[in-house]
Each structure stands twice: as C-alpha cells, then as structure tokens.
C-alpha cells in the first residue's frame, strides 16, 4: 500500500482499518440508539462484575432487559405494589375494571361455546362435554352477577 496509513482498531481480536471502523460506526448510528444511564458507582461495579462473570456484555444484558420490560403488561411495568393495589380506588375505575372483566368473561364463554359446537356428535354425551356445559352455565351466572353490580 503506497503511502496510505490506516489507523487500526482491534475488536474481538480482529484488526479493523479506519475505513472499517468508520463503516461500523455509521452502521451502528443508523441501527442503534444510544442511552446514557447514570448509576451509583457500586451499582456499576456490581453490574459489570456480574456480566463478566456470566460471560455476557453489559449492553446485551441491558438491551434484553429493556426489550422484556417494554413488552410487559402495564401493571408489571410499575413494580409499585401500592400503586397496583389502588389502581381501582375510584368508582369510575372499578366500573371500568368490571366492564373489562365482563368483556373478558364473555370472550371465554364464547370460546367455550365454540368448542362445544365443534365437538363431534359421538363425544357430546361425554364427561368433558358436560364439564364444558357446566363451565358455560357458571360463566353465565358470574356475568349476570357482575352486570348487576355496576
């Protein structure tokens, strides 16, 4: 190579030229977001040691956590048991919760009825089919009670 000097960087034991380093930086900026986190020094040291001990990267572990946390249900995101306990503290919130419960129970009843309708004729007298009939009846009773509350 005549007169060209490359600044080399080593990543994972592989030497990269400055051109490759620039290309990797460009790709990273287009495909990743950078988040700055400030934590107490003892937390940082402990996390770094735990990741090293497990043989995983800190960025990889934080990315995994953020992906799981972001996909969690809203009540799981808060982690605040007091907040969760009082999430239906007003009549309006309780009414909404009961309406959601009624909707969900209705969906379960409909699914159970659909399963019963799809049961072959020769299984309609079976214990399993009778249990399905009992579940539908019980869900109907529960719905009637809940609908009478609010």
Secondary structure in CASP SS format (residue, H / E / C, confidence):
PFRMAT SS
TARGET T0000
AUTHOR 0000-0000-0000
METHOD secondary structure of the structure
MODEL  1
X C 1.00
X C 1.00
X C 1.00
X C 1.00
X C 1.00
X C 1.00
X C 1.00
X C 1.00
X E 1.00
X E 1.00
X E 1.00
X C 1.00
X C 1.00
X E 1.00
X E 1.00
X E 1.00
X C 1.00
X H 1.00
X H 1.00
X H 1.00
X H 1.00
X H 1.00
X H 1.00
X H 1.00
X H 1.00
X H 1.00
X H 1.00
X H 1.00
X H 1.00
X H 1.00
X H 1.00
X C 1.00
X C 1.00
X C 1.00
X C 1.00
X C 1.00
X C 1.00
X C 1.00
X C 1.00
X C 1.00
X H 1.00
X H 1.00
X H 1.00
X H 1.00
X H 1.00
X H 1.00
X H 1.00
X H 1.00
X H 1.00
X H 1.00
X H 1.00
X H 1.00
X H 1.00
X H 1.00
X C 1.00
X C 1.00
X C 1.00
X H 1.00
X H 1.00
X H 1.00
X H 1.00
X H 1.00
X H 1.00
X H 1.00
X H 1.00
X H 1.00
X H 1.00
X H 1.00
X H 1.00
X H 1.00
X H 1.00
X C 1.00
X C 1.00
X H 1.00
X H 1.00
X H 1.00
X H 1.00
X H 1.00
X C 1.00
X C 1.00
X H 1.00
X H 1.00
X H 1.00
X H 1.00
X H 1.00
X C 1.00
X C 1.00
X C 1.00
X C 1.00
X C 1.00
X H 1.00
X H 1.00
X H 1.00
X H 1.00
X H 1.00
X H 1.00
X H 1.00
X H 1.00
X H 1.00
X H 1.00
X H 1.00
X H 1.00
X H 1.00
X H 1.00
X H 1.00
X H 1.00
X H 1.00
X H 1.00
X H 1.00
X H 1.00
X H 1.00
X H 1.00
X H 1.00
X H 1.00
X H 1.00
X H 1.00
X H 1.00
X C 1.00
X C 1.00
X C 1.00
X H 1.00
X H 1.00
X H 1.00
X C 1.00
X C 1.00
X C 1.00
X H 1.00
X H 1.00
X H 1.00
X H 1.00
X H 1.00
X H 1.00
X H 1.00
X H 1.00
X H 1.00
X H 1.00
X H 1.00
X H 1.00
X H 1.00
X H 1.00
X H 1.00
X H 1.00
X H 1.00
X H 1.00
X H 1.00
X H 1.00
X H 1.00
X H 1.00
X H 1.00
X C 1.00
END
